[in-house]
Amino acid sequence: MGEMITKPDANPILLAALNIIICGLPIGYFMMGQQKKAIAAFIYSAVLWIVTLGMGGWALAFLWAYDAYLLGQKLASGESISDTENGLEFLNNLPGFK
């Protein structure tokens, strides 16, 4: 298990929005302290943007946003999360997300 992150002042909606605003650049993950995950998400988004001419990148942006929202809720409720934790269980199967 990696480093534990505690941010009781986290705003789940802001974290989700930051993962969508600049599609492909998941700033919400950086704000939470999940740098490794943010870099992996950026790489996945960039590849999908190129392969699908942009459409797949938007789908991933919304997926990253929902994941950040779920993690932001945990943080806002006073819980700690791991720097490799995912709000969506299936993301654990992606290289770079665990």
Sequence and secondary structure as in RCSB ss.txt:
>XXXX:A:sequence
MGEMITKPDANPILLAALNIIICGLPIGYFMMGQQKKAIAAFIYSAVLWIVTLGMGGWALAFLWAYDAYLLGQKL
ASGESISDTENGLEFLNNLPGFK
>XXXX:A:secstr
   EE  TT  HHHHHHHHHHSTT  HHHHHHT HHHHHHHHHHHHHHHHHHTTHHHHHHHHHHHHHHHHHHHHH
HTT  EETT  SSGGGGGSTT  
